[in-house]
């Protein structure tokens, strides 16, 4: 009984506990990375399907409407997913969340929202909220970039 208690105490020591926690974080980061790769592949496949359909089924001259906006939205979705993958990869390599990269990803996501926005279906309040979000993210990005110099 004393051996078991001693072994349990050893397992809960700070060094051992932190080592196990570090292993867990590393494993979880790798699983997230693999999941993100699957998501990116699915988005790229979806983009290819939409692009092929748009090219072969859209009437001449009608391509520049909602179809182009949908395609731009999918392209930006791929870029956002790649930035998230870069965030996870940077975390695996350095064990630090890169704030600048997170802000750039958020800026891209809000910019994507603006590009695909249907102005007939949104309120002025939504537009003001998105504008404030972009302004806040831009200021945050400027502060982070300035502090790194």
Buried (B, 14 or more C-beta within 10 A) or exposed (E): EEEEEEEEEEEEEEEEEEEEEEEEEEEEBEEBBEEBEEBBEEBBEEBEEBBEEBEEEBEEEEEEEEBEBBBEBBBBBBBBBBBBBBBBBBBBEEEEEBBEBBBBBBBBBBBBBEEBBEEEEEEEEEEEEBEEBBEEBEEBBEEBEEEEE
